[in-house]
C-alpha cells in the first residue's frame, strides 16, 4: 500500500525507541509484535487504542490490535459505566494497568487517562482564571444551598445568596441542568479545585439608586416577607428590603413579637427613617 504525507491510516502502538512511538499497521492474531507492544506500553505508561467489543462479567472485552483485553466497569469512564451500549463498538485510548501471564491477562483503564486529561485542564485553567473574571459554565446540579456548575473540568458553586439580588428567587425557576451560563468568579480554591461564582454580580445593583428612590422621611409601600423577634422585613422591590423595628410596630403599645400586629405577605405603607 502506498501512503502519502497527510494521509490518515489506522495503526497500532508497538514500542518506544529513543523517545519515539513505533507503530504498526499489522492487524490480527496474537502476534508477538502486538503482545510485545502492549507489554512495552504498560512499562512505558503509553496509551494504546482499543475497541470495546462486548460486555462481560465485571467489565468489557476490549480488542487492542486483535488482542483480547479486559477493562473493568469502574475504569471505562470517570464515574464508571454500566450502560454498555454507550461504549460498544467505539474505539478509545486506554492505559495498560496490568500485563501478565504472557499476555493472557491484560487489564486496561480509560478512566485513568480521562482523569489525567482533567488534571491537565485544571493546571491550564489555574494560569488563566482570576477573581472578578466572567466565565461560561454548564449547570450540573441544583441544590437547596446553591448550584453546582462545570467550568472546563473545574467544579464551581454558585451559592443561593449569589443567584439574584432578589432573595425570593428560586434557583430552579431560573436555571436548568445542562444550561450554559455566564457568571463571575468571586473566589478561587485550588486546593479543592473549586470556584465560587456569582450570577448576582452580573446584574445591576438595585442599592446603587436606593438612596434616590427611597429618601429619608418618604412614604413607600411594600410586602412583608419575613418576621423575626426584633422586627419585620418589607420588600420594596426585587433586591431591596427594609426593616421595621419591633419598637415601631405597636402604634405606641409594647408588643412581644411582630406577628401580633402584622403577617407575612401583608401589604403595608411605611416611612423611611
Secondary structure, DSSP 8 states (H G I E B T S, - for coil): ----TT-----EEEEEETTEEEEE---STT-HHHHHHHHHHHHHT--EEEEEEEEETTEEEEEETTEEEEEEGGGSSTT----GGGTTT-EEEEEEEEEEGGGTEEEEESHHHHHHHHHHHHHHHHHH--TT-EEEEEEEEE-SSEEEEEETTEEEEEEGGGT-SSTT--HHHH--TT-EEEEEEEEEETTTTEEEEESGGGS--GGGGHHHHS-TT-EEEEEEEEEETTEEEEEEETTEEEEEEGGGTSTTS--SSGGGT--TT-EEEEE--
